[in-house]
Amino acid sequence: MLFIRNAHILPIVGEEIENGCLLLDGGKITAIGTDILAPLDAEIIDARGHLVTPGCVEAHCHVGLDNEAMAWEGADFNEMVDPITPQMRAIDSINPLDEGLKNAIQGGVTTACTGPGSANVVGGTFAVIKLYGKRVDKMILKDPAAMKCAFGENPKGCYGKAGSKAPMTRMGTAALLRELLFKARRYRDDKLAGKEPTFDMKLEAMLPVMAGEIPLKCHCHRADDILTAVRIAKEFGLRATLDHCTDGVLIADELAEENFPVFIGPSLGHKSKIELANKSFTTPGILNRAGLCVSIITDAPVIPLQYLPMCAGLAVNSGLDKTEAWKAITINPARSLGIEDRVGSLEVGKDADVVIWTADPLSSIGGEAEVTIIDGQVVYRRA
């Protein structure tokens, strides 16, 4: 049992609380407010007036699959033998002892949606995990969480350009995805009708997508690729998230009509390919003001995961409202990932994932995690 006192609490949902207290018990938040008494058996942590928030939530990364300090030995995020691999599962590649997870915790990030890369048209399922543990099975918050698919340059470059194999064009990428979805729909319908179709592992993996249980996680940068993702999702009546959404600023009005969740980033670093020509920290603010549910992402290890709060701060500097920036790395990704009942805000009954900061990381370059708590357990204390 932990009792945090003298805290400036930013619960994300609800009003800020000055000189507040939090009681964490059994891995959950059991009380929050200003008039809470510390139980006699509680470990007391004095926040000394510092900012206290929920742990940050990363909506799109490859941490644990693209390992730190490794080359091919730790590159376990793209199965580049077939452009259609929905049967791949992130949990079978995640290395819980990857240094990237430890660094993320030290940066105040406690939950991440991680999974396959964007080499394939369909790459496999993402999983949402807590970032502390030795065994991925015990870290899972949601699995499967989403089915990765990719549009634009990456599938073309990995197959058409590299080996004269489909997809060579954007038409080819869309056609391969549609073919899979048509087959998956027929496979689902046959099973529902009791026809017992021949087992197909790829199509089995697509059943949660067809049932609307998980979204297509659409890697898309260029404006036309973003709208192709929207077109195909609507054609098959599927849920989808628009990941990266670099050119979203060019079509903000069109995206507002569709209202799919958008995951913006990685916005830090040089423009390594033509699809990134319009990447900017102004994008989150523009799309937020258009009425979209915006999450900010690092695409770690493209940007190391511990810098997620810094990316939100840079978006504030570029016009995103600060309150909305906090939401973009907490409750918004939690809602878009379907885990808002567990994480993303400080509310009674939610998981006890809490960060005490030395200073507000969205306002101060020196703001960093002083204490990080996951499921009620202190997993990091700043020296």
NUDODREN-384453 format. One record per residue (C-alpha): x, y, z. Coordinates in steps of 0.5 Angstrom, whole numbers, plus 500, padded with zeros to 3 digits. Example, Ala and Ser with C-alpha at 12.3 -4.5 7.8 and 13.67 -1.06 7.14 Angstrom:
REM NUDODREN-384453
+-----+-----+-----+
|  c1 |  c2 |  c3 |
+-----+-----+-----+
| 525 | 491 | 516 |
| 527 | 498 | 514 |
+-----+-----+-----+
REM end
This chain:
REM NUDODREN-384453
+-----+-----+-----+
|  c1 |  c2 |  c3 |
+-----+-----+-----+
| 500 | 500 | 500 |
| 503 | 507 | 498 |
| 500 | 514 | 500 |
| 503 | 520 | 496 |
| 502 | 526 | 500 |
| 503 | 534 | 498 |
| 502 | 533 | 491 |
| 500 | 537 | 485 |
| 495 | 532 | 482 |
| 494 | 533 | 475 |
| 489 | 527 | 474 |
| 487 | 529 | 467 |
| 480 | 527 | 468 |
| 477 | 532 | 473 |
| 480 | 538 | 476 |
| 487 | 539 | 478 |
| 488 | 538 | 486 |
| 493 | 542 | 490 |
| 496 | 539 | 496 |
| 493 | 533 | 494 |
| 494 | 526 | 496 |
| 493 | 519 | 493 |
| 492 | 512 | 496 |
| 494 | 506 | 492 |
| 493 | 499 | 494 |
| 492 | 492 | 491 |
| 495 | 495 | 485 |
| 489 | 500 | 484 |
| 488 | 507 | 486 |
| 483 | 507 | 492 |
| 483 | 514 | 494 |
| 484 | 521 | 491 |
| 483 | 528 | 494 |
| 485 | 533 | 500 |
| 482 | 530 | 506 |
| 485 | 523 | 506 |
| 488 | 520 | 512 |
| 494 | 515 | 511 |
| 493 | 508 | 513 |
| 498 | 506 | 519 |
| 501 | 501 | 515 |
| 502 | 505 | 508 |
| 509 | 507 | 506 |
| 509 | 514 | 505 |
| 512 | 518 | 499 |
| 512 | 526 | 500 |
| 511 | 529 | 493 |
| 514 | 536 | 496 |
| 509 | 540 | 492 |
| 511 | 536 | 485 |
| 507 | 535 | 479 |
| 503 | 528 | 480 |
| 500 | 525 | 474 |
| 498 | 518 | 471 |
| 504 | 514 | 467 |
| 504 | 516 | 460 |
| 501 | 512 | 455 |
| 505 | 510 | 448 |
| 500 | 509 | 442 |
| 505 | 506 | 437 |
| 512 | 504 | 438 |
| 516 | 497 | 437 |
| 520 | 497 | 444 |
| 522 | 490 | 446 |
| 522 | 488 | 438 |
| 527 | 493 | 436 |
| 532 | 492 | 441 |
| 537 | 497 | 444 |
| 544 | 496 | 443 |
| 543 | 490 | 437 |
| 543 | 490 | 430 |
| 540 | 484 | 426 |
| 540 | 480 | 433 |
| 535 | 484 | 436 |
| 531 | 486 | 430 |
| 525 | 482 | 431 |
| 519 | 487 | 428 |
| 519 | 485 | 421 |
| 518 | 478 | 418 |
| 520 | 480 | 411 |
| 518 | 474 | 407 |
| 511 | 475 | 405 |
| 507 | 482 | 405 |
| 501 | 479 | 408 |
| 503 | 476 | 415 |
| 497 | 477 | 420 |
| 499 | 471 | 424 |
| 505 | 474 | 427 |
| 504 | 476 | 434 |
| 508 | 482 | 438 |
| 508 | 478 | 444 |
| 513 | 472 | 441 |
| 518 | 478 | 439 |
| 518 | 482 | 445 |
| 524 | 482 | 450 |
| 522 | 485 | 457 |
| 529 | 486 | 458 |
| 530 | 490 | 453 |
| 534 | 497 | 455 |
| 528 | 501 | 452 |
| 523 | 499 | 457 |
| 527 | 501 | 463 |
| 529 | 507 | 460 |
| 522 | 509 | 458 |
| 520 | 508 | 465 |
| 525 | 513 | 467 |
| 522 | 518 | 463 |
| 515 | 517 | 466 |
| 512 | 512 | 461 |
| 509 | 506 | 464 |
| 504 | 503 | 458 |
| 506 | 502 | 451 |
| 502 | 499 | 445 |
| 508 | 495 | 441 |
| 508 | 491 | 435 |
| 511 | 489 | 428 |
| 514 | 494 | 423 |
| 511 | 497 | 417 |
| 515 | 493 | 412 |
| 509 | 488 | 410 |
| 502 | 490 | 407 |
| 499 | 487 | 414 |
| 505 | 485 | 419 |
| 501 | 482 | 425 |
| 498 | 484 | 432 |
| 500 | 489 | 436 |
| 500 | 488 | 444 |
| 499 | 493 | 450 |
| 504 | 492 | 455 |
| 506 | 495 | 462 |
| 513 | 496 | 461 |
| 516 | 493 | 468 |
| 517 | 486 | 468 |
| 521 | 480 | 466 |
| 516 | 475 | 463 |
| 511 | 479 | 457 |
| 505 | 474 | 459 |
| 505 | 478 | 466 |
| 506 | 485 | 463 |
| 500 | 484 | 458 |
| 494 | 489 | 458 |
| 491 | 488 | 452 |
| 493 | 482 | 446 |
| 491 | 483 | 441 |
| 490 | 490 | 441 |
| 491 | 492 | 433 |
| 492 | 489 | 427 |
| 498 | 493 | 423 |
| 498 | 494 | 416 |
| 502 | 499 | 412 |
| 501 | 504 | 406 |
| 506 | 508 | 402 |
| 513 | 507 | 401 |
| 515 | 502 | 406 |
| 511 | 496 | 403 |
| 513 | 498 | 396 |
| 521 | 499 | 398 |
| 521 | 492 | 401 |
| 518 | 488 | 396 |
| 517 | 492 | 389 |
| 523 | 496 | 389 |
| 528 | 491 | 393 |
| 525 | 484 | 389 |
| 520 | 486 | 383 |
| 515 | 483 | 388 |
| 508 | 485 | 389 |
| 507 | 491 | 392 |
| 510 | 495 | 387 |
| 505 | 501 | 387 |
| 500 | 504 | 392 |
| 495 | 500 | 388 |
| 498 | 493 | 389 |
| 498 | 495 | 397 |
| 491 | 496 | 397 |
| 489 | 490 | 392 |
| 493 | 486 | 397 |
| 490 | 488 | 403 |
| 483 | 488 | 400 |
| 484 | 481 | 398 |
| 486 | 479 | 405 |
| 480 | 482 | 407 |
| 475 | 479 | 402 |
| 478 | 472 | 404 |
| 477 | 474 | 411 |
| 470 | 476 | 411 |
| 468 | 470 | 407 |
| 472 | 465 | 412 |
| 468 | 469 | 418 |
| 461 | 468 | 414 |
| 463 | 461 | 413 |
| 465 | 459 | 420 |
| 458 | 463 | 422 |
| 454 | 459 | 418 |
| 457 | 452 | 420 |
| 461 | 451 | 414 |
| 467 | 449 | 417 |
| 472 | 452 | 412 |
| 479 | 449 | 412 |
| 483 | 452 | 417 |
| 487 | 458 | 415 |
| 492 | 461 | 420 |
| 492 | 468 | 417 |
| 485 | 468 | 416 |
| 484 | 466 | 423 |
| 488 | 472 | 425 |
| 484 | 477 | 422 |
| 477 | 475 | 425 |
| 478 | 480 | 431 |
| 479 | 485 | 426 |
| 473 | 483 | 422 |
| 469 | 483 | 428 |
| 471 | 490 | 430 |
| 474 | 487 | 436 |
| 481 | 491 | 434 |
| 482 | 496 | 429 |
| 487 | 496 | 423 |
| 493 | 500 | 425 |
| 494 | 504 | 419 |
| 501 | 506 | 418 |
| 500 | 512 | 413 |
| 504 | 519 | 412 |
| 502 | 522 | 405 |
| 495 | 525 | 404 |
| 492 | 520 | 399 |
| 495 | 514 | 403 |
| 491 | 516 | 409 |
| 485 | 517 | 405 |
| 486 | 510 | 402 |
| 486 | 507 | 409 |
| 480 | 511 | 411 |
| 477 | 508 | 404 |
| 478 | 501 | 405 |
| 476 | 501 | 413 |
| 469 | 504 | 411 |
| 469 | 499 | 405 |
| 469 | 493 | 410 |
| 466 | 497 | 416 |
| 472 | 496 | 420 |
| 475 | 500 | 426 |
| 482 | 504 | 424 |
| 487 | 508 | 427 |
| 491 | 513 | 423 |
| 498 | 512 | 425 |
| 503 | 517 | 423 |
| 498 | 522 | 419 |
| 504 | 526 | 417 |
| 500 | 530 | 412 |
| 494 | 530 | 416 |
| 495 | 538 | 416 |
| 493 | 538 | 409 |
| 487 | 534 | 410 |
| 484 | 536 | 417 |
| 477 | 538 | 414 |
| 477 | 531 | 411 |
| 479 | 527 | 417 |
| 474 | 531 | 421 |
| 469 | 528 | 417 |
| 471 | 521 | 418 |
| 473 | 522 | 426 |
| 478 | 516 | 426 |
| 483 | 517 | 432 |
| 490 | 520 | 429 |
| 497 | 518 | 432 |
| 502 | 523 | 430 |
| 509 | 522 | 430 |
| 515 | 521 | 430 |
| 516 | 529 | 429 |
| 523 | 529 | 432 |
| 529 | 528 | 427 |
| 531 | 529 | 420 |
| 526 | 528 | 414 |
| 529 | 521 | 412 |
| 524 | 520 | 406 |
| 520 | 524 | 402 |
| 513 | 522 | 406 |
| 516 | 526 | 411 |
| 516 | 532 | 408 |
| 511 | 535 | 412 |
| 512 | 533 | 419 |
| 512 | 538 | 424 |
| 510 | 539 | 431 |
| 504 | 544 | 429 |
| 500 | 538 | 427 |
| 498 | 535 | 433 |
| 495 | 542 | 435 |
| 492 | 543 | 428 |
| 488 | 536 | 428 |
| 486 | 537 | 435 |
| 483 | 544 | 433 |
| 479 | 540 | 428 |
| 476 | 536 | 433 |
| 480 | 529 | 432 |
| 482 | 525 | 438 |
| 490 | 526 | 438 |
| 495 | 522 | 441 |
| 503 | 524 | 440 |
| 507 | 518 | 439 |
| 515 | 516 | 439 |
| 515 | 510 | 434 |
| 520 | 508 | 439 |
| 526 | 507 | 438 |
| 525 | 512 | 432 |
| 525 | 517 | 438 |
| 527 | 513 | 444 |
| 521 | 512 | 448 |
| 523 | 516 | 454 |
| 522 | 522 | 450 |
| 515 | 522 | 449 |
| 513 | 527 | 454 |
| 518 | 532 | 451 |
| 515 | 531 | 444 |
| 508 | 533 | 448 |
| 512 | 539 | 450 |
| 515 | 541 | 443 |
| 507 | 540 | 441 |
| 505 | 545 | 446 |
| 511 | 550 | 444 |
| 508 | 549 | 436 |
| 501 | 551 | 438 |
| 498 | 545 | 442 |
| 494 | 547 | 448 |
| 498 | 544 | 454 |
| 492 | 541 | 457 |
| 490 | 537 | 450 |
| 498 | 535 | 450 |
| 497 | 532 | 457 |
| 491 | 528 | 454 |
| 495 | 526 | 448 |
| 500 | 522 | 452 |
| 495 | 519 | 457 |
| 487 | 519 | 456 |
| 487 | 520 | 449 |
| 491 | 514 | 447 |
| 488 | 510 | 452 |
| 481 | 511 | 449 |
| 484 | 510 | 442 |
| 487 | 503 | 445 |
| 481 | 501 | 449 |
| 484 | 501 | 455 |
| 481 | 507 | 458 |
| 478 | 503 | 464 |
| 485 | 501 | 466 |
| 490 | 507 | 465 |
| 490 | 514 | 462 |
| 488 | 518 | 468 |
| 488 | 518 | 476 |
| 481 | 516 | 478 |
| 479 | 511 | 483 |
| 479 | 504 | 481 |
| 484 | 505 | 475 |
| 491 | 502 | 475 |
| 496 | 505 | 480 |
| 500 | 507 | 475 |
| 503 | 514 | 477 |
| 509 | 519 | 476 |
| 512 | 524 | 481 |
| 516 | 529 | 476 |
| 521 | 534 | 478 |
| 518 | 539 | 474 |
| 512 | 539 | 469 |
| 516 | 536 | 463 |
| 511 | 539 | 458 |
| 514 | 546 | 461 |
| 521 | 545 | 463 |
| 526 | 541 | 459 |
| 529 | 539 | 466 |
| 523 | 536 | 468 |
| 524 | 529 | 469 |
| 521 | 523 | 473 |
| 523 | 523 | 480 |
| 518 | 517 | 482 |
| 515 | 512 | 477 |
| 510 | 507 | 480 |
| 506 | 501 | 476 |
| 501 | 497 | 479 |
| 502 | 500 | 486 |
| 509 | 498 | 486 |
| 515 | 503 | 485 |
| 519 | 501 | 479 |
| 524 | 507 | 479 |
| 527 | 512 | 484 |
| 531 | 518 | 481 |
| 538 | 518 | 485 |
+-----+-----+-----+
REM end
